[in-house]
Amino acid sequence: MKIFGYHRTGFDGLPIEVEVDVRPGGLPGIDLVGLPGNAVREAKDRVRSAVRNSGYPIPKGRILLNLTPAGIRKDGAGFDLSIALVLIGASVGWFSGSTEKKCMVMAMGELKLDGSVKGIHGVLPAAATARSSGMDLLLVPSENFQEAVSLGYGNVLGIDTLKEGVDAVQQVMKGELPALAIPESRSFLTDPGNEGSVGDFADVKGQAFLKRGMEIAAAGAHHCLVFGVPGTGKTMSALRLGGILPDLSPEEAVEVTKLYSIAGKLGPVPGLIRRPRTRSPHHSSSLQGILGGGPGLIPGEISLAHRGVLVLDEAPEFSHHVLQNLREPMERGEVHIARAGKSVWFPARFQLVMTANPCPCGNLGRKTAVCLCSQEDIARYWRRIGGALLDRIDIRIPVEAEGLEAHMGGKDETSEEIRRRVEAAGDFRLKVRGQTPRNGDLSSTRLTDYGRLNAEAHRLLSAARAKLDLSSRAIHSVLRVSRTIADLKQCREIDAESLAEAVVYRRYGDGNYMWNEP
Ligand SMILES: [Zn+2]
């Protein structure tokens, strides 16, 4: 009989065996070794009360508890339950030779002094680990039960009290699995609900150029910048990008759901997150809130936007430091957080959408108002985003106010209609190029394999390069975006028309072009 807790560092985790040795006649007390962190050390006293108040004796003598492997510092209140079970097991003889059965139980949960079990974060990754390491039973707080079974792992029991946990372990030792409450629907295909759901593109009137840019961004997972005077639908569109992205693949769904489990952001509905998430943090957010970390070592906004969309509304209002720290995760698709001399990581392959006004007052380019900003004000505003971050933005979309007619007639396309084209482009890419990185993530070497231009497009690119003085990074952006436009048309080769359209979306933002129309 072995009892395990679960320890998580960042996105990864492993089972931690709780071993016990009782020295009868020794000075009474409990020693806890194996690098317990503060919260785990405190568990000792909490657990002792919970065990006694549940009607079980504490073994007499000196008790040594060892958390193994010992090399990792263990933290969090989730170890309470496993430690309590081991203490009880030691006094009722679970670990003595005669009754020893080869079975393994993993237990996670925080205990209250009266022996009731309180919910915790991060149960879903623990369930994945319990399955892969062949646990006979996983005990979780009943309020986390739905989350724990979302992966389809069935040996899970949700409990409300320590006593229920003890009974379950005793059944497992007798070779009977406790009556496991498998959720009726086993509905792993449901989505546990989209917090901050995003509305429909049909709500955005007119703005065909903006919507087309968003469609291309969605089809190729390109980062984008949407800028223009206030009230032109920039933010509305940015928040709706997630609605035209394809569903997550099964692997992506597991990754995203794990991240939400660790962050404690899964609702009571079982299932995996199937739709890409949209996160829209406020510009006053801290670096830690955006990147992740902190005492609980939880994922930040960029990880909650993993395989989805991170909207930075009025991006120049964010701290320069926050913006510049996005570059590395954007390059790697994951974020590394230094912690106590070690580095932990979370997945963070998000699609960035920034919105910005043309100038600090917002009136630049407006016919009915006057901009009072100086050239220096305007340049400083844009420098907050900075050239290095802007370099990674393939699509830049200038937005102007729509005329009245956009609000009067015509029906605007729904997100679902746009999404169908985005999905078709994805299917085409898969058919022609197989499982390859999304176009927005293509490196320059990969680009030469997939970005084949026909002769006319080639001539056009040379001309555009000379005329617009495009940098090599800009050329790569143009090639990536033109590949996506060709995918939307389901063309193997990139034609001149696709290339020309891609150039339009890359013209702005370099060399002060955003605020200095040449
Ligand atoms: Zn202004």
Boltz pocket constraint, residues with backbone or C-beta under 6 A from the ligand:
constraints:
  - pocket:
      binder: B
      contacts: [[A, 359], [A, 360], [A, 361], [A, 362], [A, 363], [A, 364], [A, 370], [A, 371], [A, 372], [A, 373]]
      max_distance: 6.0
